[in-house]
Amino acid sequence: MSETMIEKHCLHCGKLFSVRLAIHKVGYGKFCPGRCKYDYRTRPPEERFWDNVQITTECWPWIGLRDKDGYGILYLRVEKQPNGSRRIISTRVHRWVLEKWLGRELKEGMLSCHKCNSPSCCRPDHLYEGTDTENNRQARKEGRHKQKRGSYNRMTEETVKNVKALLSTHTNKRIAQMFNSEPTTISNIRTRKTWKEVV
């Protein structure tokens, strides 16, 4: 069985190349074969940030690489190691954005927390510096404390608005990854089985 291929323009050089659809859907396959991926990473993170964020009227979801919890990952730099190998230094995007917004590093033991309850959001005014205890308290209050299956147990109206803004351009699975939810939850929103009152 052959895999579905799509044509993409390289994010760095603009050259057209083929990539497997499955790879593209999870945030990979942005660069043509060759050095482009490595050359792109040498650009300042401030430039690369805007290539991977989708500006909406509410949240700014990160559409680049994300970790298993749905938080965006930003490569900061490549460091040469004493043994000649290279080490990629990366961070969670929302932490990097908040530090840029505040103009300083976060205080020791502090986290970059979301007011909007969307792990993929990197809009500066949706973030605040808080403790782990404050973050967990807000998660419980908002009903998004982790459940056994790894998804949040309910969505807020604001999160649903953000999901609906992405329905025409993303698959259920991709949106579920962005909002740390389940594809069936997104499907129910898409088919108006749930949250039909939210426009």
Beta strands, then each sheet from edge to edge (+ up, - down):
strand 1: 5-9
strand 2: 16-20
strand 3: 73-80
strand 4: 86-92
strand 5: 111-114
strand 6: 127-130
sheet 1: 1+ 2-
sheet 2: 3+ 4-
sheet 3: 5+ 6-
end
